Amino acid sequence: MGALSPSHWAIIAVVLVVLFGSKKLPEAARGLGRSMRILKSEVGELQADGPELEK
C-alpha cells in the first residue's frame, strides 16, 4: 500500500513534464545529481573529521 505502482510513476512523470517542460528536466536532473555528489562528499569529510575533534 505504501509503494508506488507503475501507473503512479507514469502520472508523476507526466505532471513533471507538463510543469517543467521536456527541456528543463535534464538540466534539473543534472543539478540534482551535482548537489547530491557535493552533499555526499561534505558528509564524508565531516565524518572523517569527527573523531579528530573528539581527541
mmCIF entry with sequence, helices, sheets and N, C-alpha, C, O atoms, coordinates in Angstrom:
data_MODEL
# 
_entry.id   MODEL 
# 
_entity.id                         1 
_entity.type                       polymer 
_entity.pdbx_number_of_molecules   1 
# 
_entity_poly.entity_id                      1 
_entity_poly.type                           'polypeptide(L)' 
_entity_poly.nstd_linkage                   no 
_entity_poly.nstd_monomer                   no 
_entity_poly.pdbx_seq_one_letter_code       MGALSPSHWAIIAVVLVVLFGSKKLPEAARGLGRSMRILKSEVGELQADGPELEK 
_entity_poly.pdbx_seq_one_letter_code_can   MGALSPSHWAIIAVVLVVLFGSKKLPEAARGLGRSMRILKSEVGELQADGPELEK 
_entity_poly.pdbx_strand_id                 A 
# 
loop_
_entity_poly_seq.entity_id 
_entity_poly_seq.num 
_entity_poly_seq.mon_id 
_entity_poly_seq.hetero 
1 1  MET n 
1 2  GLY n 
1 3  ALA n 
1 4  LEU n 
1 5  SER n 
1 6  PRO n 
1 7  SER n 
1 8  HIS n 
1 9  TRP n 
1 10 ALA n 
1 11 ILE n 
1 12 ILE n 
1 13 ALA n 
1 14 VAL n 
1 15 VAL n 
1 16 LEU n 
1 17 VAL n 
1 18 VAL n 
1 19 LEU n 
1 20 PHE n 
1 21 GLY n 
1 22 SER n 
1 23 LYS n 
1 24 LYS n 
1 25 LEU n 
1 26 PRO n 
1 27 GLU n 
1 28 ALA n 
1 29 ALA n 
1 30 ARG n 
1 31 GLY n 
1 32 LEU n 
1 33 GLY n 
1 34 ARG n 
1 35 SER n 
1 36 MET n 
1 37 ARG n 
1 38 ILE n 
1 39 LEU n 
1 40 LYS n 
1 41 SER n 
1 42 GLU n 
1 43 VAL n 
1 44 GLY n 
1 45 GLU n 
1 46 LEU n 
1 47 GLN n 
1 48 ALA n 
1 49 ASP n 
1 50 GLY n 
1 51 PRO n 
1 52 GLU n 
1 53 LEU n 
1 54 GLU n 
1 55 LYS n 
# 
_struct_asym.id          A 
_struct_asym.entity_id   1 
# 
loop_
_struct_conf.conf_type_id 
_struct_conf.id 
_struct_conf.pdbx_PDB_helix_id 
_struct_conf.beg_label_comp_id 
_struct_conf.beg_label_asym_id 
_struct_conf.beg_label_seq_id 
_struct_conf.pdbx_beg_PDB_ins_code 
_struct_conf.end_label_comp_id 
_struct_conf.end_label_asym_id 
_struct_conf.end_label_seq_id 
_struct_conf.pdbx_end_PDB_ins_code 
_struct_conf.beg_auth_comp_id 
_struct_conf.beg_auth_asym_id 
_struct_conf.beg_auth_seq_id 
_struct_conf.end_auth_comp_id 
_struct_conf.end_auth_asym_id 
_struct_conf.end_auth_seq_id 
_struct_conf.pdbx_PDB_helix_class 
_struct_conf.details 
_struct_conf.pdbx_PDB_helix_length 
HELX_P HELX_P1 AA1 PRO A 6  ? PHE A 20 ? PRO A 6  PHE A 20 1 ? 15 
HELX_P HELX_P2 AA2 LYS A 24 ? GLU A 54 ? LYS A 24 GLU A 54 1 ? 31 
# 
_struct_conf_type.id          HELX_P 
_struct_conf_type.criteria    ? 
_struct_conf_type.reference   ? 
# 
loop_
_atom_site.group_PDB 
_atom_site.id 
_atom_site.type_symbol 
_atom_site.label_atom_id 
_atom_site.label_alt_id 
_atom_site.label_comp_id 
_atom_site.label_asym_id 
_atom_site.label_entity_id 
_atom_site.label_seq_id 
_atom_site.pdbx_PDB_ins_code 
_atom_site.Cartn_x 
_atom_site.Cartn_y 
_atom_site.Cartn_z 
_atom_site.occupancy 
_atom_site.B_iso_or_equiv 
_atom_site.pdbx_formal_charge 
_atom_site.auth_seq_id 
_atom_site.auth_comp_id 
_atom_site.auth_asym_id 
_atom_site.auth_atom_id 
_atom_site.pdbx_PDB_model_num 
ATOM 1   N N  . MET A 1 1  ? 0.816  -1.185 0.000   1.00 0.00 ? 1  MET A N  1 
ATOM 2   C CA . MET A 1 1  ? 0.000  0.000  0.000   1.00 0.00 ? 1  MET A CA 1 
ATOM 3   C C  . MET A 1 1  ? 0.865  1.256  0.000   1.00 0.00 ? 1  MET A C  1 
ATOM 4   O O  . MET A 1 1  ? 0.478  2.268  -0.585  1.00 0.00 ? 1  MET A O  1 
ATOM 5   N N  . GLY A 1 2  ? 2.026  1.208  0.645   1.00 0.00 ? 2  GLY A N  1 
ATOM 6   C CA . GLY A 1 2  ? 2.879  2.380  0.716   1.00 0.00 ? 2  GLY A CA 1 
ATOM 7   C C  . GLY A 1 2  ? 3.720  2.591  -0.530  1.00 0.00 ? 2  GLY A C  1 
ATOM 8   O O  . GLY A 1 2  ? 4.156  3.713  -0.789  1.00 0.00 ? 2  GLY A O  1 
ATOM 9   N N  . ALA A 1 3  ? 3.959  1.546  -1.306  1.00 0.00 ? 3  ALA A N  1 
ATOM 10  C CA . ALA A 1 3  ? 4.788  1.656  -2.501  1.00 0.00 ? 3  ALA A CA 1 
ATOM 11  C C  . ALA A 1 3  ? 3.972  2.217  -3.663  1.00 0.00 ? 3  ALA A C  1 
ATOM 12  O O  . ALA A 1 3  ? 2.761  2.020  -3.753  1.00 0.00 ? 3  ALA A O  1 
ATOM 13  N N  . LEU A 1 4  ? 4.673  2.917  -4.541  1.00 0.00 ? 4  LEU A N  1 
ATOM 14  C CA . LEU A 1 4  ? 4.009  3.471  -5.717  1.00 0.00 ? 4  LEU A CA 1 
ATOM 15  C C  . LEU A 1 4  ? 3.996  2.443  -6.841  1.00 0.00 ? 4  LEU A C  1 
ATOM 16  O O  . LEU A 1 4  ? 5.007  1.797  -7.119  1.00 0.00 ? 4  LEU A O  1 
ATOM 17  N N  . SER A 1 5  ? 2.855  2.300  -7.476  1.00 0.00 ? 5  SER A N  1 
ATOM 18  C CA . SER A 1 5  ? 2.735  1.374  -8.597  1.00 0.00 ? 5  SER A CA 1 
ATOM 19  C C  . SER A 1 5  ? 3.240  2.045  -9.866  1.00 0.00 ? 5  SER A C  1 
ATOM 20  O O  . SER A 1 5  ? 3.411  3.263  -9.887  1.00 0.00 ? 5  SER A O  1 
ATOM 21  N N  . PRO A 1 6  ? 3.483  1.280  -10.921 1.00 0.00 ? 6  PRO A N  1 
ATOM 22  C CA . PRO A 1 6  ? 3.952  1.876  -12.181 1.00 0.00 ? 6  PRO A CA 1 
ATOM 23  C C  . PRO A 1 6  ? 3.012  2.951  -12.728 1.00 0.00 ? 6  PRO A C  1 
ATOM 24  O O  . PRO A 1 6  ? 3.470  3.920  -13.334 1.00 0.00 ? 6  PRO A O  1 
ATOM 25  N N  . SER A 1 7  ? 1.726  2.794  -12.522 1.00 0.00 ? 7  SER A N  1 
ATOM 26  C CA . SER A 1 7  ? 0.794  3.823  -13.004 1.00 0.00 ? 7  SER A CA 1 
ATOM 27  C C  . SER A 1 7  ? 0.980  5.133  -12.241 1.00 0.00 ? 7  SER A C  1 
ATOM 28  O O  . SER A 1 7  ? 0.854  6.212  -12.820 1.00 0.00 ? 7  SER A O  1 
ATOM 29  N N  . HIS A 1 8  ? 1.276  5.044  -10.955 1.00 0.00 ? 8  HIS A N  1 
ATOM 30  C CA . HIS A 1 8  ? 1.552  6.257  -10.183 1.00 0.00 ? 8  HIS A CA 1 
ATOM 31  C C  . HIS A 1 8  ? 2.807  6.957  -10.701 1.00 0.00 ? 8  HIS A C  1 
ATOM 32  O O  . HIS A 1 8  ? 2.825  8.182  -10.825 1.00 0.00 ? 8  HIS A O  1 
ATOM 33  N N  . TRP A 1 9  ? 3.855  6.189  -11.004 1.00 0.00 ? 9  TRP A N  1 
ATOM 34  C CA . TRP A 1 9  ? 5.087  6.776  -11.535 1.00 0.00 ? 9  TRP A CA 1 
ATOM 35  C C  . TRP A 1 9  ? 4.835  7.445  -12.879 1.00 0.00 ? 9  TRP A C  1 
ATOM 36  O O  . TRP A 1 9  ? 5.409  8.495  -13.167 1.00 0.00 ? 9  TRP A O  1 
ATOM 37  N N  . ALA A 1 10 ? 3.984  6.846  -13.703 1.00 0.00 ? 10 ALA A N  1 
ATOM 38  C CA . ALA A 1 10 ? 3.659  7.429  -15.003 1.00 0.00 ? 10 ALA A CA 1 
ATOM 39  C C  . ALA A 1 10 ? 2.936  8.763  -14.834 1.00 0.00 ? 10 ALA A C  1 
ATOM 40  O O  . ALA A 1 10 ? 3.218  9.720  -15.555 1.00 0.00 ? 10 ALA A O  1 
ATOM 41  N N  . ILE A 1 11 ? 2.021  8.825  -13.900 1.00 0.00 ? 11 ILE A N  1 
ATOM 42  C CA . ILE A 1 11 ? 1.304  10.080 -13.633 1.00 0.00 ? 11 ILE A CA 1 
ATOM 43  C C  . ILE A 1 11 ? 2.267  11.149 -13.137 1.00 0.00 ? 11 ILE A C  1 
ATOM 44  O O  . ILE A 1 11 ? 2.184  12.303 -13.559 1.00 0.00 ? 11 ILE A O  1 
ATOM 45  N N  . ILE A 1 12 ? 3.178  10.779 -12.248 1.00 0.00 ? 12 ILE A N  1 
ATOM 46  C CA . ILE A 1 12 ? 4.169  11.724 -11.736 1.00 0.00 ? 12 ILE A CA 1 
ATOM 47  C C  . ILE A 1 12 ? 5.048  12.230 -12.871 1.00 0.00 ? 12 ILE A C  1 
ATOM 48  O O  . ILE A 1 12 ? 5.349  13.422 -12.938 1.00 0.00 ? 12 ILE A O  1 
ATOM 49  N N  . ALA A 1 13 ? 5.460  11.337 -13.760 1.00 0.00 ? 13 ALA A N  1 
ATOM 50  C CA . ALA A 1 13 ? 6.308  11.736 -14.888 1.00 0.00 ? 13 ALA A CA 1 
ATOM 51  C C  . ALA A 1 13 ? 5.569  12.709 -15.807 1.00 0.00 ? 13 ALA A C  1 
ATOM 52  O O  . ALA A 1 13 ? 6.151  13.696 -16.258 1.00 0.00 ? 13 ALA A O  1 
ATOM 53  N N  . VAL A 1 14 ? 4.311  12.442 -16.085 1.00 0.00 ? 14 VAL A N  1 
ATOM 54  C CA . VAL A 1 14 ? 3.525  13.332 -16.948 1.00 0.00 ? 14 VAL A CA 1 
ATOM 55  C C  . VAL A 1 14 ? 3.370  14.703 -16.298 1.00 0.00 ? 14 VAL A C  1 
ATOM 56  O O  . VAL A 1 14 ? 3.497  15.725 -16.972 1.00 0.00 ? 14 VAL A O  1 
ATOM 57  N N  . VAL A 1 15 ? 3.101  14.734 -15.018 1.00 0.00 ? 15 VAL A N  1 
ATOM 58  C CA . VAL A 1 15 ? 2.960  16.012 -14.314 1.00 0.00 ? 15 VAL A CA 1 
ATOM 59  C C  . VAL A 1 15 ? 4.264  16.795 -14.358 1.00 0.00 ? 15 VAL A C  1 
ATOM 60  O O  . VAL A 1 15 ? 4.241  18.006 -14.577 1.00 0.00 ? 15 VAL A O  1 
ATOM 61  N N  . LEU A 1 16 ? 5.401  16.133 -14.157 1.00 0.00 ? 16 LEU A N  1 
ATOM 62  C CA . LEU A 1 16 ? 6.691  16.813 -14.210 1.00 0.00 ? 16 LEU A CA 1 
ATOM 63  C C  . LEU A 1 16 ? 6.969  17.390 -15.596 1.00 0.00 ? 16 LEU A C  1 
ATOM 64  O O  . LEU A 1 16 ? 7.460  18.512 -15.716 1.00 0.00 ? 16 LEU A O  1 
ATOM 65  N N  . VAL A 1 17 ? 6.659  16.632 -16.630 1.00 0.00 ? 17 VAL A N  1 
ATOM 66  C CA . VAL A 1 17 ? 6.879  17.114 -17.997 1.00 0.00 ? 17 VAL A CA 1 
ATOM 67  C C  . VAL A 1 17 ? 5.986  18.315 -18.282 1.00 0.00 ? 17 VAL A C  1 
ATOM 68  O O  . VAL A 1 17 ? 6.419  19.279 -18.913 1.00 0.00 ? 17 VAL A O  1 
ATOM 69  N N  . VAL A 1 18 ? 4.750  18.256 -17.822 1.00 0.00 ? 18 VAL A N  1 
ATOM 70  C CA . VAL A 1 18 ? 3.833  19.375 -18.055 1.00 0.00 ? 18 VAL A CA 1 
ATOM 71  C C  . VAL A 1 18 ? 4.294  20.613 -17.292 1.00 0.00 ? 18 VAL A C  1 
ATOM 72  O O  . VAL A 1 18 ? 4.265  21.718 -17.833 1.00 0.00 ? 18 VAL A O  1 
ATOM 73  N N  . LEU A 1 19 ? 4.717  20.439 -16.044 1.00 0.00 ? 19 LEU A N  1 
ATOM 74  C CA . LEU A 1 19 ? 5.118  21.585 -15.230 1.00 0.00 ? 19 LEU A CA 1 
ATOM 75  C C  . LEU A 1 19 ? 6.428  22.211 -15.695 1.00 0.00 ? 19 LEU A C  1 
ATOM 76  O O  . LEU A 1 19 ? 6.530  23.434 -15.796 1.00 0.00 ? 19 LEU A O  1 
ATOM 77  N N  . PHE A 1 20 ? 7.419  21.392 -15.975 1.00 0.00 ? 20 PHE A N  1 
ATOM 78  C CA . PHE A 1 20 ? 8.750  21.914 -16.252 1.00 0.00 ? 20 PHE A CA 1 
ATOM 79  C C  . PHE A 1 20 ? 9.128  21.901 -17.724 1.00 0.00 ? 20 PHE A C  1 
ATOM 80  O O  . PHE A 1 20 ? 10.063 22.598 -18.119 1.00 0.00 ? 20 PHE A O  1 
ATOM 81  N N  . GLY A 1 21 ? 8.452  21.154 -18.518 1.00 0.00 ? 21 GLY A N  1 
ATOM 82  C CA . GLY A 1 21 ? 8.803  21.045 -19.928 1.00 0.00 ? 21 GLY A CA 1 
ATOM 83  C C  . GLY A 1 21 ? 9.928  20.049 -20.130 1.00 0.00 ? 21 GLY A C  1 
ATOM 84  O O  . GLY A 1 21 ? 10.708 19.779 -19.218 1.00 0.00 ? 21 GLY A O  1 
ATOM 85  N N  . SER A 1 22 ? 10.001 19.510 -21.333 1.00 0.00 ? 22 SER A N  1 
ATOM 86  C CA . SER A 1 22 ? 10.978 18.449 -21.594 1.00 0.00 ? 22 SER A CA 1 
ATOM 87  C C  . SER A 1 22 ? 12.407 18.984 -21.658 1.00 0.00 ? 22 SER A C  1 
ATOM 88  O O  . SER A 1 22 ? 13.349 18.215 -21.468 1.00 0.00 ? 22 SER A O  1 
ATOM 89  N N  . LYS A 1 23 ? 12.595 20.267 -21.918 1.00 0.00 ? 23 LYS A N  1 
ATOM 90  C CA . LYS A 1 23 ? 13.948 20.817 -21.999 1.00 0.00 ? 23 LYS A CA 1 
ATOM 91  C C  . LYS A 1 23 ? 14.550 21.078 -20.622 1.00 0.00 ? 23 LYS A C  1 
ATOM 92  O O  . LYS A 1 23 ? 15.767 20.995 -20.457 1.00 0.00 ? 23 LYS A O  1 
ATOM 93  N N  . LYS A 1 24 ? 13.730 21.386 -19.650 1.00 0.00 ? 24 LYS A N  1 
ATOM 94  C CA . LYS A 1 24 ? 14.230 21.722 -18.313 1.00 0.00 ? 24 LYS A CA 1 
ATOM 95  C C  . LYS A 1 24 ? 14.521 20.490 -17.461 1.00 0.00 ? 24 LYS A C  1 
ATOM 96  O O  . LYS A 1 24 ? 15.338 20.566 -16.544 1.00 0.00 ? 24 LYS A O  1 
ATOM 97  N N  . LEU A 1 25 ? 13.883 19.367 -17.736 1.00 0.00 ? 25 LEU A N  1 
ATOM 98  C CA . LEU A 1 25 ? 14.051 18.185 -16.889 1.00 0.00 ? 25 LEU A CA 1 
ATOM 99  C C  . LEU A 1 25 ? 15.486 17.651 -16.870 1.00 0.00 ? 25 LEU A C  1 
ATOM 100 O O  . LEU A 1 25 ? 15.983 17.351 -15.785 1.00 0.00 ? 25 LEU A O  1 
ATOM 101 N N  . PRO A 1 26 ? 16.180 17.514 -18.003 1.00 0.00 ? 26 PRO A N  1 
ATOM 102 C CA . PRO A 1 26 ? 17.568 17.042 -17.933 1.00 0.00 ? 26 PRO A CA 1 
ATOM 103 C C  . PRO A 1 26 ? 18.479 17.993 -17.153 1.00 0.00 ? 26 PRO A C  1 
ATOM 104 O O  . PRO A 1 26 ? 19.365 17.548 -16.424 1.00 0.00 ? 26 PRO A O  1 
ATOM 105 N N  . GLU A 1 27 ? 18.262 19.289 -17.306 1.00 0.00 ? 27 GLU A N  1 
ATOM 106 C CA . GLU A 1 27 ? 19.053 20.266 -16.555 1.00 0.00 ? 27 GLU A CA 1 
ATOM 107 C C  . GLU A 1 27 ? 18.799 20.122 -15.053 1.00 0.00 ? 27 GLU A C  1 
ATOM 108 O O  . GLU A 1 27 ? 19.732 20.173 -14.252 1.00 0.00 ? 27 GLU A O  1 
ATOM 109 N N  . ALA A 1 28 ? 17.545 19.945 -14.685 1.00 0.00 ? 28 ALA A N  1 
ATOM 110 C CA . ALA A 1 28 ? 17.191 19.781 -13.280 1.00 0.00 ? 28 ALA A CA 1 
ATOM 111 C C  . ALA A 1 28 ? 17.790 18.496 -12.714 1.00 0.00 ? 28 ALA A C  1 
ATOM 112 O O  . ALA A 1 28 ? 18.261 18.481 -11.577 1.00 0.00 ? 28 ALA A O  1 
ATOM 113 N N  . ALA A 1 29 ? 17.775 17.429 -13.492 1.00 0.00 ? 29 ALA A N  1 
ATOM 114 C CA . ALA A 1 29 ? 18.349 16.160 -13.038 1.00 0.00 ? 29 ALA A CA 1 
ATOM 115 C C  . ALA A 1 29 ? 19.857 16.275 -12.846 1.00 0.00 ? 29 ALA A C  1 
ATOM 116 O O  . ALA A 1 29 ? 20.403 15.750 -11.875 1.00 0.00 ? 29 ALA A O  1 
ATOM 117 N N  . ARG A 1 30 ? 20.537 16.966 -13.774 1.00 0.00 ? 30 ARG A N  1 
ATOM 118 C CA . ARG A 1 30 ? 21.980 17.171 -13.622 1.00 0.00 ? 30 ARG A CA 1 
ATOM 119 C C  . ARG A 1 30 ? 22.283 18.000 -12.384 1.00 0.00 ? 30 ARG A C  1 
ATOM 120 O O  . ARG A 1 30 ? 23.212 17.689 -11.638 1.00 0.00 ? 30 ARG A O  1 
ATOM 121 N N  . GLY A 1 31 ? 21.515 19.040 -12.164 1.00 0.00 ? 31 GLY A N  1 
ATOM 122 C CA . GLY A 1 31 ? 21.707 19.876 -10.977 1.00 0.00 ? 31 GLY A CA 1 
ATOM 123 C C  . GLY A 1 31 ? 21.488 19.095 -9.693  1.00 0.00 ? 31 GLY A C  1 
ATOM 124 O O  . GLY A 1 31 ? 22.228 19.254 -8.722  1.00 0.00 ? 31 GLY A O  1 
ATOM 125 N N  . LEU A 1 32 ? 20.474 18.259 -9.697  1.00 0.00 ? 32 LEU A N  1 
ATOM 126 C CA . LEU A 1 32 ? 20.208 17.429 -8.522  1.00 0.00 ? 32 LEU A CA 1 
ATOM 127 C C  . LEU A 1 32 ? 21.344 16.438 -8.292  1.00 0.00 ? 32 LEU A C  1 
ATOM 128 O O  . LEU A 1 32 ? 21.752 16.216 -7.153  1.00 0.00 ? 32 LEU A O  1 
ATOM 129 N N  . GLY A 1 33 ? 21.851 15.848 -9.356  1.00 0.00 ? 33 GLY A N  1 
ATOM 130 C CA . GLY A 1 33 ? 22.973 14.912 -9.229  1.00 0.00 ? 33 GLY A CA 1 
ATOM 131 C C  . GLY A 1 33 ? 24.219 15.590 -8.677  1.00 0.00 ? 33 GLY A C  1 
ATOM 132 O O  . GLY A 1 33 ? 24.903 15.037 -7.816  1.00 0.00 ? 33 GLY A O  1 
ATOM 133 N N  . ARG A 1 34 ? 24.514 16.793 -9.178  1.00 0.00 ? 34 ARG A N  1 
ATOM 134 C CA . ARG A 1 34 ? 25.669 17.543 -8.657  1.00 0.00 ? 34 ARG A CA 1 
ATOM 135 C C  . ARG A 1 34 ? 25.486 17.854 -7.179  1.00 0.00 ? 34 ARG A C  1 
ATOM 136 O O  . ARG A 1 34 ? 26.420 17.712 -6.390  1.00 0.00 ? 34 ARG A O  1 
ATOM 137 N N  . SER A 1 35 ? 24.289 18.277 -6.808  1.00 0.00 ? 35 SER A N  1 
ATOM 138 C CA . SER A 1 35 ? 24.019 18.606 -5.411  1.00 0.00 ? 35 SER A CA 1 
ATOM 139 C C  . SER A 1 35 ? 24.182 17.391 -4.515  1.00 0.00 ? 35 SER A C  1 
ATOM 140 O O  . SER A 1 35 ? 24.724 17.493 -3.414  1.00 0.00 ? 35 SER A O  1 
ATOM 141 N N  . MET A 1 36 ? 23.713 16.238 -4.984  1.00 0.00 ? 36 MET A N  1 
ATOM 142 C CA . MET A 1 36 ? 23.839 15.016 -4.193  1.00 0.00 ? 36 MET A CA 1 
ATOM 143 C C  . MET A 1 36 ? 25.304 14.605 -4.031  1.00 0.00 ? 36 MET A C  1 
ATOM 144 O O  . MET A 1 36 ? 25.702 14.157 -2.955  1.00 0.00 ? 36 MET A O  1 
ATOM 145 N N  . ARG A 1 37 ? 26.115 14.752 -5.096  1.00 0.00 ? 37 ARG A N  1 
ATOM 146 C CA . ARG A 1 37 ? 27.540 14.432 -5.001  1.00 0.00 ? 37 ARG A CA 1 
ATOM 147 C C  . ARG A 1 37 ? 28.240 15.356 -4.016  1.00 0.00 ? 37 ARG A C  1 
ATOM 148 O O  . ARG A 1 37 ? 29.060 14.904 -3.216  1.00 0.00 ? 37 ARG A O  1 
ATOM 149 N N  . ILE A 1 38 ? 27.925 16.643 -4.067  1.00 0.00 ? 38 ILE A N  1 
ATOM 150 C CA . ILE A 1 38 ? 28.531 17.603 -3.145  1.00 0.00 ? 38 ILE A CA 1 
ATOM 151 C C  . ILE A 1 38 ? 28.134 17.277 -1.715  1.00 0.00 ? 38 ILE A C  1 
ATOM 152 O O  . ILE A 1 38 ? 28.978 17.273 -0.819  1.00 0.00 ? 38 ILE A O  1 
ATOM 153 N N  . LEU A 1 39 ? 26.858 17.005 -1.497  1.00 0.00 ? 39 LEU A N  1 
ATOM 154 C CA . LEU A 1 39 ? 26.389 16.665 -0.155  1.00 0.00 ? 39 LEU A CA 1 
ATOM 155 C C  . LEU A 1 39 ? 27.066 15.407 0.357   1.00 0.00 ? 39 LEU A C  1 
ATOM 156 O O  . LEU A 1 39 ? 27.465 15.346 1.520   1.00 0.00 ? 39 LEU A O  1 
ATOM 157 N N  . LYS A 1 40 ? 27.200 14.404 -0.497  1.00 0.00 ? 40 LYS A N  1 
ATOM 158 C CA . LYS A 1 40 ? 27.837 13.145 -0.094  1.00 0.00 ? 40 LYS A CA 1 
ATOM 159 C C  . LYS A 1 40 ? 29.302 13.367 0.279   1.00 0.00 ? 40 LYS A C  1 
ATOM 160 O O  . LYS A 1 40 ? 29.784 12.802 1.262   1.00 0.00 ? 40 LYS A O  1 
ATOM 161 N N  . SER A 1 41 ? 30.007 14.179 -0.493  1.00 0.00 ? 41 SER A N  1 
ATOM 162 C CA . SER A 1 41 ? 31.420 14.430 -0.182  1.00 0.00 ? 41 SER A CA 1 
ATOM 163 C C  . SER A 1 41 ? 31.561 15.233 1.100   1.00 0.00 ? 41 SER A C  1 
ATOM 164 O O  . SER A 1 41 ? 32.466 14.975 1.893   1.00 0.00 ? 41 SER A O  1 
ATOM 165 N N  . GLU A 1 42 ? 30.679 16.205 1.315   1.00 0.00 ? 42 GLU A N  1 
ATOM 166 C CA . GLU A 1 42 ? 30.742 17.007 2.542   1.00 0.00 ? 42 GLU A CA 1 
ATOM 167 C C  . GLU A 1 42 ? 30.438 16.159 3.772   1.00 0.00 ? 42 GLU A C  1 
ATOM 168 O O  . GLU A 1 42 ? 31.097 16.306 4.802   1.00 0.00 ? 42 GLU A O  1 
ATOM 169 N N  . VAL A 1 43 ? 29.458 15.283 3.677   1.00 0.00 ? 43 VAL A N  1 
ATOM 170 C CA . VAL A 1 43 ? 29.134 14.396 4.801   1.00 0.00 ? 43 VAL A CA 1 
ATOM 171 C C  . VAL A 1 43 ? 30.309 13.472 5.082   1.00 0.00 ? 43 VAL A C  1 
ATOM 172 O O  . VAL A 1 43 ? 30.638 13.222 6.242   1.00 0.00 ? 43 VAL A O  1 
ATOM 173 N N  . GLY A 1 44 ? 30.948 12.962 4.028   1.00 0.00 ? 44 GLY A N  1 
ATOM 174 C CA . GLY A 1 44 ? 32.117 12.102 4.208   1.00 0.00 ? 44 GLY A CA 1 
ATOM 175 C C  . GLY A 1 44 ? 33.260 12.830 4.894   1.00 0.00 ? 44 GLY A C  1 
ATOM 176 O O  . GLY A 1 44 ? 33.937 12.264 5.752   1.00 0.00 ? 44 GLY A O  1 
ATOM 177 N N  . GLU A 1 45 ? 33.477 14.090 4.515   1.00 0.00 ? 45 GLU A N  1 
ATOM 178 C CA . GLU A 1 45 ? 34.524 14.883 5.159   1.00 0.00 ? 45 GLU A CA 1 
ATOM 179 C C  . GLU A 1 45 ? 34.194 15.141 6.623   1.00 0.00 ? 45 GLU A C  1 
ATOM 180 O O  . GLU A 1 45 ? 35.075 15.076 7.480   1.00 0.00 ? 45 GLU A O  1 
ATOM 181 N N  . LEU A 1 46 ? 32.931 15.431 6.913   1.00 0.00 ? 46 LEU A N  1 
ATOM 182 C CA . LEU A 1 46 ? 32.542 15.661 8.302   1.00 0.00 ? 46 LEU A CA 1 
ATOM 183 C C  . LEU A 1 46 ? 32.725 14.404 9.143   1.00 0.00 ? 46 LEU A C  1 
ATOM 184 O O  . LEU A 1 46 ? 33.162 14.482 10.291  1.00 0.00 ? 46 LEU A O  1 
ATOM 185 N N  . GLN A 1 47 ? 32.395 13.251 8.580   1.00 0.00 ? 47 GLN A N  1 
ATOM 186 C CA . GLN A 1 47 ? 32.565 12.003 9.315   1.00 0.00 ? 47 GLN A CA 1 
ATOM 187 C C  . GLN A 1 47 ? 34.042 11.697 9.519   1.00 0.00 ? 47 GLN A C  1 
ATOM 188 O O  . GLN A 1 47 ? 34.427 11.160 10.558  1.00 0.00 ? 47 GLN A O  1 
ATOM 189 N N  . ALA A 1 48 ? 34.866 12.031 8.542   1.00 0.00 ? 48 ALA A N  1 
ATOM 190 C CA . ALA A 1 48 ? 36.294 11.789 8.672   1.00 0.00 ? 48 ALA A CA 1 
ATOM 191 C C  . ALA A 1 48 ? 36.921 12.734 9.696   1.00 0.00 ? 48 ALA A C  1 
ATOM 192 O O  . ALA A 1 48 ? 37.859 12.353 10.396  1.00 0.00 ? 48 ALA A O  1 
ATOM 193 N N  . ASP A 1 49 ? 36.415 13.949 9.786   1.00 0.00 ? 49 ASP A N  1 
ATOM 194 C CA . ASP A 1 49 ? 36.950 14.931 10.732  1.00 0.00 ? 49 ASP A CA 1 
ATOM 195 C C  . ASP A 1 49 ? 36.394 14.746 12.123  1.00 0.00 ? 49 ASP A C  1 
ATOM 196 O O  . ASP A 1 49 ? 36.990 15.233 13.084  1.00 0.00 ? 49 ASP A O  1 
ATOM 197 N N  . GLY A 1 50 ? 35.294 14.072 12.267  1.00 0.00 ? 50 GLY A N  1 
ATOM 198 C CA . GLY A 1 50 ? 34.613 13.907 13.554  1.00 0.00 ? 50 GLY A CA 1 
ATOM 199 C C  . GLY A 1 50 ? 35.486 13.327 14.655  1.00 0.00 ? 50 GLY A C  1 
ATOM 200 O O  . GLY A 1 50 ? 35.569 13.932 15.723  1.00 0.00 ? 50 GLY A O  1 
ATOM 201 N N  . PRO A 1 51 ? 36.141 12.187 14.454  1.00 0.00 ? 51 PRO A N  1 
ATOM 202 C CA . PRO A 1 51 ? 36.952 11.593 15.531  1.00 0.00 ? 51 PRO A CA 1 
ATOM 203 C C  . PRO A 1 51 ? 38.155 12.462 15.912  1.00 0.00 ? 51 PRO A C  1 
ATOM 204 O O  . PRO A 1 51 ? 38.603 12.408 17.058  1.00 0.00 ? 51 PRO A O  1 
ATOM 205 N N  . GLU A 1 52 ? 38.677 13.244 15.002  1.00 0.00 ? 52 GLU A N  1 
ATOM 206 C CA . GLU A 1 52 ? 39.805 14.102 15.325  1.00 0.00 ? 52 GLU A CA 1 
ATOM 207 C C  . GLU A 1 52 ? 39.390 15.227 16.271  1.00 0.00 ? 52 GLU A C  1 
ATOM 208 O O  . GLU A 1 52 ? 40.198 15.674 17.084  1.00 0.00 ? 52 GLU A O  1 
ATOM 209 N N  . LEU A 1 53 ? 38.169 15.681 16.180  1.00 0.00 ? 53 LEU A N  1 
ATOM 210 C CA . LEU A 1 53 ? 37.692 16.764 17.036  1.00 0.00 ? 53 LEU A CA 1 
ATOM 211 C C  . LEU A 1 53 ? 37.522 16.282 18.468  1.00 0.00 ? 53 LEU A C  1 
ATOM 212 O O  . LEU A 1 53 ? 37.670 17.073 19.400  1.00 0.00 ? 53 LEU A O  1 
ATOM 213 N N  . GLU A 1 54 ? 37.218 15.015 18.665  1.00 0.00 ? 54 GLU A N  1 
ATOM 214 C CA . GLU A 1 54 ? 36.982 14.481 19.999  1.00 0.00 ? 54 GLU A CA 1 
ATOM 215 C C  . GLU A 1 54 ? 38.277 14.282 20.770  1.00 0.00 ? 54 GLU A C  1 
ATOM 216 O O  . GLU A 1 54 ? 38.248 14.218 21.999  1.00 0.00 ? 54 GLU A O  1 
ATOM 217 N N  . LYS A 1 55 ? 39.415 14.183 20.085  1.00 0.00 ? 55 LYS A N  1 
ATOM 218 C CA . LYS A 1 55 ? 40.667 13.898 20.775  1.00 0.00 ? 55 LYS A CA 1 
ATOM 219 C C  . LYS A 1 55 ? 41.187 15.077 21.535  1.00 0.00 ? 55 LYS A C  1 
ATOM 220 O O  . LYS A 1 55 ? 42.238 14.988 22.169  1.00 0.00 ? 55 LYS A O  1 
# 
